[in-house]
Each structure stands twice: as structure tokens, then as C-alpha cells.
């Protein structure tokens, strides 16, 4: 018996104790990501979060991962506004999609070593912009990069679609929507491209569904504008009066669409043009920020 044990030990010493070196698969990890159809965090609930499922199948050890989230820029209407306001055109990617190319970095970024979590949670708050939350009815690019120990890499790209965020403010509710597309100097929802018309229809449907949760509330719809041109610029006719009139006309166009297409009673609505009196960012010439000034707000009160 001892001789057998000695023989087994010798064989193990010669062969078994030598660990097999890892083999480079020469291919990136297989990554499967499931993003919920709609992300509607409640602004009044701390850390109300989105859960994204991540599965990584790979024979080699995973070294690290990185997630970046950035707002998707709009279609023709956004580009036409930038041109009218003198903004530099953004670099296009495949399919004509406009992507963020600014210096601020992504809206949100997270990374880690080893495999990414099987269930990754995000509360919709920026990691780089002083706690700013995602905007209502706005799409965000989700990019996950996974790298193994041989530096084989896989990048998954998807879209996080945000629903309508309804915030309680004392006795009222407020919905802020910066994603309805109009051409520059226009309040006509039908003048935009087919792509923007589809996007607007989807956003307005989400708004109608949200308003349907408050059948007994009156609704004031405010139009807001961005003072992109320099103050006092007569060449661009960027007067406060003109922008107030334009913002009111856009708010009225939104109300008319909701009444005509979603059976909401017209007597529930009031329309106000705010123009540039209540901007949410003062970086008027920075297209990474000023898009939040061009918005429609819904104030609900009994």
C-alpha cells in the first residue's frame, strides 16, 4: 500500500503540481444585457432605481468592466436649431445619430474589477454633474465595456428610455419635459422630420398617460426657451418678447396635440409663455447644457 501511495505521489509531483497556464481565447467575452423598456424613477423616493441584468460568458478570467451613460442627441430639429443659433455641428456616427462629443465626460460612469454585477442598479443620478437627475422622456446611451485578462474586449451598446418624472412640490405636481422637438423659430409639430414626429408622438403619449393619473387636476402648460444668442443681438432677433411668444405658441401646440389625439379635455388646460425668464442653466451657448432650457412644464393643481 505504501508503495502505491509513493508511486501516486511521484506521478503527481512530476505532472499534477504544474498548473496549466491560462489559454487566450482570442475573442471578446459574450455579453448579454437586458434593459427594462422604460425607466421612470420617482424623484421623491430616494434611490428609486433601474435594474439592468448583465450576463458574461467567457472561458478566461474577466479583468475589469466600465459603464458609461450619456444622453442621446435629437434628430433633424436639434441639428437645425444648432445651425440657426450658430452652433458647431456635432460629429455623426453610423445611421446619422448625433452623439455627445463634449468635454464634460459622460453623464454617468462606473467601473470595477472582475466581472460586472449580474444585477446592476442605477438611480438615474449623474456621477459628474452635481447630482443632476435624468430628464423626462429622454433617451440615454448605455455602453458597457468588458475586458478579460488578455485584453480581449467586448462593448455592448443599448438605450435607456426614461419615462415622465412627476415631482411633488407641496400641493402641486410638476412634470418637466425637454425632449419635444420643434424646428428653430417654429411652433408647428408637423414641420419636423418623420423621425422627430415619431419621437414627439411617443413623448406626448407618455405625457398623456402620466396626466391620466391625475383626472381631477387642472393643468398649466408652460413654454420655456433658451437665450442662445448674445443679449441684445438684433441680427438674430432674439428679444425676450419674441421668445416668450414662441414658447407660448409651442406650449399651445402641445396642448392641442394632447386634446386632439389623447382625448384630454381642453378646459383642463391653461397655457403660459415663460420665454427665458426661468432658465435652469445659465450656460446658454453650451449645447451640452442649454437643451434643458428649451422645455415644456406641466403644473398640476386641484
Buried (B, 14 or more C-beta within 10 A) or exposed (E): EEEEEEEEEEEEEEEEEEEEEEEEEEEBBEBEBEBEEEBBBEBEEEEEBBEBEBEBEBEBEBBBBBBBBBBBBBBBBBBBBBEBBEBEEBEEEEEEEBEBEEEEEBBBBBEEEEBBEEEBEBBBBBBEBEEBBBBBBBBBBBBBBBBBEBEBBBEBEBEBBBBBBBBEEEEBBBBBBBBBBBBBEBBEBEBBBEBBBEBBEBBBBBBBEBBEEBEEBBBBBBBBBBBBBEEEEEEBEBBEEBBBBBBBBBBBBBBBBBBEEBEBEEEBBEBBBBBBEEBBBEEBBBBBBBBBBBBBBBBBBE
